[in-house]
Each structure stands twice: as structure tokens, then as C-alpha cells.
């Protein structure tokens, strides 16, 4: 992946959980350098969008191995999210 590997996530907090969700999503447990940005959707339909970039598939795999989806940080996020989807993509040249 010469253009990097991207993870795009959408999140809708539980009622009253917006601040806690933003705080949790802004933390980085990454063991591998990655660029990360969090956006707030203008009309509020999805509330929060995250975009994370890893330089390569190797970096992506190393980060996922160090931070499995069942870890405590993910369990904390799950307490404050009513809806979540994510996908992994490569940049189109």
C-alpha cells in the first residue's frame, strides 16, 4: 500500500455520552506511528468520524496485534457508543 492504509470509523454516542466518547476516541494506544483525525459531522447524523492512516499493511497489522478489539480501551468506547461502523481502505492512486 504505497499510499498507506486507512481506517475510517463512524460513531454515534449514547444520549449524554458525546463528551466521554470524544475523550475516549481522542486517546491513542497505538504502538506504531499513525496519523489520526477526528471530525464532527455537521448535521449530527453520525456525530463523529475518525480517519487513521498507517504507512503500510505491516504497520497496520502490528498496531492491530498490539491493540486487539477486545482490549479495555475498546470496552470503554462500547459503553458510550450507540452505533459504530468502520472499514479499512487503501488510497486510490
Number of C-alpha atoms within 10 A of each C-alpha: 14 11 13 18 20 23 16 17 16 19 25 20 22 15 9 9 14 16 11 17 21 19 10 14 19 13 9 10 10 13 13 16 12 18 11 15 12 16 12 15 13 9 7 9 10 15 16 21 19 17 17 17 22 21 17 17 15 13 18 22 13 14 18 14 11 13 16 11 11 8 10 11 16 14 11 14 18 15 13 21 17 12 12 15 10 13 10 13 13 15 11 8 5
